[in-house]
Amino acid sequence: MMFAAVRKWTGFVKFSHTVFALPFALAAMAVAARDRRGWPGWRTFSLILLAMISARTCAMAFNRIVDRDLDRANPRTAMRHLPAGQVSLVGAWMLWALSAAGLGVASFLLNPICFYLSPVALVVICFYSLTKRVTDFTHVFLGLALALAPLGGWLAVQGGFVLWPPRESALLPLLLAAAVVFWLVGFDIIYALQDYAFDRQYGLHSLVVRWGPANALKAAFLAHVLMFGLLLGFGLLSGFRLPYFVGMGIIGAGLMLEHWLARKRSLKWINTAFFRLNALISVVFLVGVVVEVALPYFRVRR
């Protein structure tokens, strides 16, 4: 009974999709704690996990709540939990409130700047769900929402940014956040291909609707080129070596395959391009960063 309830609620917020942003938050955490071999301690690590899971759950619950009527009208999404009656609206709002409170508690226990910025983070991550009604650049707002993950991971460890005098380390979380924005813009455009006809019919906005699928895919490819360049810059500025750039080769191959699937295969392949490949990209990036941060320690020990 309990397992079924957990499965229902994790399915409601697509808990598995946490794998997109979480690795970037943990990678930023590891680099921020480089002087401690990339490990800030169990307390900070656990609170970062709680904050990330709470923030994403809050954002997804809000998305499902405000989109419930659109989901009911869209054949692709009609069987989601709220339109299908598997989850009550009251229950969905309660989950939203609990997860918002979870983010607040985690950020309070981390440090003052995380706590002070947590209401801003809540507004940003929830506002994305409304943007498809007013702007074609909804993908950018999603990118900005997920870009808070590496910024939050950095702030949780460092407690702030040193922007002046200019230092290389101050650029690292900003480069990573920018890379996440362009990554999300690219793969959210690909994901939006599925709803092109529905969005046009119901007057919803996206770059796919504005530019058409072919031109939108070109924009997605350009966004991923920029994302790849920013990650290369992040690695060079961090002084990373072979392990990181081997990972970058895997990431580049994953991006190319994602765009090949989006262009050459039917829409049923979109979920493969969207979830599996982007999950691979984020996990490979995290592994590359952790290996690079940890290697000097193991060399000294040996």
Buried (B, 14 or more C-beta within 10 A) or exposed (E): EEEEEEEEBEBBBBBEBBBBBBBBBBBBBBBBBBEBBBBBEEEBBEBBBBBBBBBBBBBBBBBBBBBBEBBBEBEEBEEBBBBEEBBEEEBBEEBBEEBBEBBBBBBBBBBEBBBEBBEEBBEBBBBBBBBBBEBBBBBBBBBBBBBBBBBBBBBBBBEEBEEEEEEEBBBBBBBBBBBBBBBBBBBBBBBBBBBBEBBEEBEBBBBBBEBEBEEBBEBBBEBBBBBBBBBBBBBEEBEBEEBBBBBBEBBBBBBBBBBEBBEEEEEEBBEEBBBEBBBBBBBBBBBBBBBBBBBEEEEEEE
